[in-house]
Amino acid sequence: MSRSTNPPQKNLPLGVLCGAGAGALWGLVFLAPELARDFPPLDLAAGRYLAYGLIALSLIGTRLPVLCRRLHRRDWHGLFWLSFFGNSFYYVMLSMAVQKGGIALTSLVIGFMPVAVTIIGSRDKDAPPFLKLAPSLFFCVIGAFCIGWQALFPAGQTATMGASSLAGLLCACAALASWTGFAVGNSRALARLDHVSSHEWNLLTGLVTGAQALVMLPLALLFDPTTHALSAWGRFATVSIGVAVIASLCGNALWNRMSRLLPLTLTGQMILFETLFALLYGFVWDQRLPRPLEIASFLFIVASVLCCVAAHRKPAMKPLDNTLS
C-alpha cells in the first residue's frame, strides 16, 4: 500500500512542462464533438465520463477504502462540485459551443480563462504584484482576440451573429465560468490535502465523475431519440474511451501534478496551452495552414506565458541576494 508524501516544492520548469503536456492532451477534446457529430453533447459527456469512471475504478482497486478514510465530508463535498464543474457540466457546455459556434469561437472564449484565474490568484500571499502580471494578461487578451477575430468576422467582413453562433457563445461563456471555478478550487484543494497524492486525487475525481455520468446516461438516452447506425456507435465508443484515457486520465494527472508545482497565478497561464494545441489540431482537421492573425495569436500566447514565468522568477531571487550580501 503506497502512502502519500508531502507536496513537492514549487518547480517552475517542471510545472510548465506538465502544464504544456496537459494542454496538448486536452486540446484533443475540441475535436471530439466533430469526430462524433451524430451524437449530442449530453451523450458525449456521459460516454466520456462513464469510461473515465470505470478506468479510475479499475486503477484505484483496493486503495479505495484507505482513501475514503483519509477524506472528510468536506473533501467529498468539494470533490463532487469540482467533478461537476470541471468535467460533467463543463464538457457539455464545451461540446455545445463547438457544435453550435465552431472551434475558433469556442477557443476565443476559453482563451480568456487564464485572465480570470490569474486575477483570482493575484490575491494569494505568494503571488507577484499585479503590475508584474499585467503584461502577461495583456498578451493573453490580445492573443484571444486574434484567435476568434476571423471566426466572428470572416474575410474581414462585418457579419451578424446568427442564432446558432449566439447559442455557441453563451455555452462557451458558461464553460469559461465553470472551468475557472474548477481551476481555482482544484488548485487550493490539492494544496490543502497534502495526505492525498495528485494521482489519487485524479482517480477519485474520475470515480465521482463516473457516478455523475450514470445519472446523465438516462437523460442522454431520453433526449436523443435518434436511431444511430452500428458504425456510429462504434465511433462514439472509440471517441469516448480515447478522450477518457488521453484527456481525462493522463491530461488531468499532468494538470494535478502541475497544480502542486506552480502558484495559482502561473497555473492560469498554463490553460493557454490547451487553446494553442486546440488550434493546431483544428488546422490539421481543416487541412490548412494558419492565417496571419492566427500566427500572431501563437506569438502572443508564447509571450504571455514567458512574461508570467518571468514575473514569478524575479521575486524568488531577492531572498537569495539578501543572504549573499
Order of alpha helices (4+ residues) and beta strands (2+ residues): alpha-alpha-alpha-alpha-alpha-alpha-alpha-alpha-alpha-alpha-alpha-alpha-alpha-alpha-alpha-alpha
